[in-house]
Amino acid sequence: MTKYIFVTGGVTSSLGKGIISASLAKLLQARGYRVTIQKFDPYINIDPGTLNPYEHGECYVTEDGAETDLDLGHYERFLNTATSQANNVTTGRIYQHVIDKEREGAYLGKTVQVVPHITDEIKRRMCLLGKDGDYDIVVTELGGTVGDIESLPFIEAVRQLRWELGSSNSLVIHLTLVPFLAAAGELKTKPTQHSVKTLLEYGIQPDILVCRTEHHLNSEIRKKLALFCNVNINAVVESIDAPSIYDVPLLMLKEQLDKTALTKLKLSTKNEPDLATWKVFLGKLKNPTAEITVAVVGKYVELPDAYKSINEAFIHAGAMNECKVRVKYIAAESINDDNVQEKLRKASGVLVAPGFGERGLEGKLTAIKYVRENDVPFFGICLGMQCAVVEFGRNVLKLKNANSIEMDPKTKHPVIHLMEEQKKVKNMGGTMRLGAYDCEIKKGTKAAAIYGKGKISERHRHRYEFNNDYLEKYEEAGMVASGINPHNNLVEIVELKNHPFFVAGQFHPELKSTVANPHPLFVSFVAASLTYSKAAKQK
């Protein structure tokens, strides 16, 4: 029978439920258990696809084309297994399903209520991944903070589910904050006590407390928390601030979080976790032999979470190259012809980030012109690829005011135009080209050398594409379409022939980079930037 672990949060948001969930799942996986993680979000949006990245960080896209919470990125990066639509559920999706059923007459004229109809649907979704026998343990992270009005139905669903599943088939981990008051010079347990008290009022007794803290918890603090929160002393787990999120699994191993969880679920703790590969990665991450600065030119640079997967992909690729990658975010709007050299002078490579809309377009084009003319390694993702096409069209092919019709619907040279299937779409949410699509790579190209194979699959999130009417002109001038979708002839990858590294993809390679499998495009880009950096130092 599949066992269930529920992770709740208290005192404050942003304590790192996603990282704790992913770290615990990693440890359980390393012991030989089949594990997956799902996230339940209390907001009413159907998915994060229409949310501003400043509101919610990046929107993470799964293989099956679901627009999901960025925590699913952590799950995939830690576990090296793909998630799906079923791994992320929002209040909006729950209510939409129940209301649709009510309209169909599925409730036989009954009054539709939060309990039992909404909670029943939440429970159904919570158990969905455990139904087919693919997993031994399903970890469920509940978004929000205990006490929030919007998360009440989820907490009630967990209470009911625990009763239905039986005591040894589920457990609740409560992540909480133990703040340090500098004036008093001590850690305070009261916020945690109040948070657990709130959870108890809802009928849930947590089994394990994971305490976020800036200072080590001594035995006295642990005893106090155990006594007042009604948990075993070995179930009070310290989660101290770590230098990197990738240290957290080893910190949780030291605290025996995995062992405590397995004991409570009455599962074997016989196999010690095999974390050899993880430790090799951490060793390379912490002991780089070189350092480079990569500029990321984008729209949402004030919030690093807006480019979370790109950031993490650089960490994976940096470790692979035994090189520390310093990411310097540059607002595209701030770049112009007068300052582009000053802005990008210290960068060993430039990545133009994905995004939507016209803001910052000219700055991106200026940055791309600079790196193309000065042989600086360049990597474009999604809109970054489209910008590379527009810049080349304007400045090399001399197509006056060439543009994407997203930015200028009346342009005479629509080198990027709307995909056929997008022309009748009116809704914003979930209507783009989403998820994994095949790509065939041309022999003898940089892309072929990078991937080392002729057929790949990458994840997409876009509405616009390269206009094939211009393809012949581009290829004659030296911009080659080195990756093509075999089903609809969509240009997936472009690269420049006579440039050390100028590669751009219509897809999002950052979404497939994991600790165990760093993405080859990022690995190659970092390697090219490293070569450029060494050559620049020798001049």
Secondary structure, 3 states (H helix, E strand, C coil): CCEEEEEEECCCCCCCHHHHHHHHHHHHHHCCCCEEEEEEECCCCCCHHHCCHHHHCCCEECCCCCEECCHHHHHHHHHCCCCCHHHEEEHHHHHHHHHHHHHHCCCCCCCCCHHHHHHHHHHHHHHHCCCCCCCCEEEEEECCCCCCHHHHHHHHHHHHHHHHHCHHHEEEEEEEECCEECCCCEECCHHHHHHHHHHHHCCCCCCEEEEEECCCCCHHHHHHHHHHHCCCHHHEEEEECCCCHHHHHHHHHHCCHHHHHHHHCCCCCCCCCCCHHHHHHHHHHHCCCEEEEEEEEECCCCCHHHHHHHHHHHHHHHHHCCEEEEEEEEEHHHCCCCCHHHHHCCCCEEEECCCCCCCCHHHHHHHHHHHHHCCCCEEEECHHHHHHHHHHHHHCCCCCCCEECCCCCCCCCEEEEECHHHCCCCCCCCCCEEEEEEEEECCCCHHHHHHCCCEEEEEEEECEEECHHHHHHHHHHCEEEEEECCCCCCEEEEEECCCCCEEEECCCHHHHCCCCCCCHHHHHHHHHHHHHHHHHHHC
